Amino acid sequence: MNRRSLKRSALAVGAATTLVVMTACSSSTESGDDASPEESSSAMESEAPASDLPQTIVFSPLSLEIPAMQGLADGVQGYGGSQGWEVIVQDPAFDPSTQVQQAKEVIESGRAGAMWIIAVAPESMTEVLTTAQELGVPVLINGVPADYGFDGPQVGVSFGTIDYVEAGTALGEQTGMCINEKLGGEGTVIYGASAAGTAGKEEIDTAFMEALAATAPNAEVVQEWEAVERAASQTDVGTILQGNPDVNVVASSNDEGILGAIGAFKAAGKELPCAVDFGGNDEVLALVEDGTMFATAALQFEQDMVQSFDTLAAMQLDPEMVGPELTVPLAVTTAAG
């Protein structure tokens, strides 16, 4: 995947991020579960570390150039600081080689007590994970074991995933519900699909189409467009409307697509009874609240940040613990409340 595709992928998912900025931060920045809540809390709040590892978590996102990644970094700093941990934030700037180098250096230096990685290129990180295992440094990383050459769950490594089928299903169901409620079960739909190479694209697209057909069988998807940037989406949807003036339903796999589509309908002086997306940034949530959009299916990154941090804290206490596979929570917000 090239740099542009990676950035698109991150934006498609990161658009859903809504984080609370927490206080009591203790952090520094580098450039370039299955455990019970009580056990995790005890691990984080103890005055003396329960292992030889420092109470320092290193967070390595795709790039701090992405606002959602910067917001997530701020959340990790705030939550970690409030639990008495130091937080180091790295910035690989979409470069897999830089991410590998930064991660290996901080693990081998002994500064890392735990590490959370959102890998730019998963296939490049296998050596980092094996090095961390050898040194007993727990790691949480995106994806599944097979992405890193493992044949199953690993001691000291937790894998975090997004359930893209759940996301696509929620998007299709909410779109169908809007068609049934507002359009008598018959709607002319256009769909904003993510760019080729985007994580989860096939799963979301397939689940969306199946759920829409099951929920509103008389709806018709007449065209798709590649939903990446808002301005481009507004232009593309405006062009679609010229050839398909009867379109009255828009579903998008990300926030930028739906926001661009809403702009296109406004520019054309047309009503959009049904607008639904998988995203949920602040702007989209406001549009759902005021009724401009019917619904949004949003990843709950604040909840994921807490479960991820707590999992790493529990893993640090138990060097033999097999890392659990975590899933980012998802919630649907509708105009009806």
Secondary structure, 3 states (H helix, E strand, C coil): CCHHHHHHHHHHHHCCCCCCCCCCCCEEECCCCCCCHHHHHHHHHCCCCCCCCCCEEEEECCCCCCHHHHHHHHHHHHHHHHCCCEEEECCCCCCHHHHHHHHHHHHHCCCCCEEEECCCCHHHCHHHHHHHHHHCCCEEEECCHHHHCCCCCEECEEEEECCHHHHHHHHHHHHHHHHHHHCCCCCEEEEEECCCCCCCHHHHHHHHHHHHHHHCCCCEEEEEEECCCHHHHHHHHHHHHHHCCCCCEEEECCHHHHHHHHHHHHHCCCCCCEEEEEECCHHHHHHHHCCCCCEEEEECHHHHHHHHHHHHHHHHHCCCCECCEEECCEEEEECCC
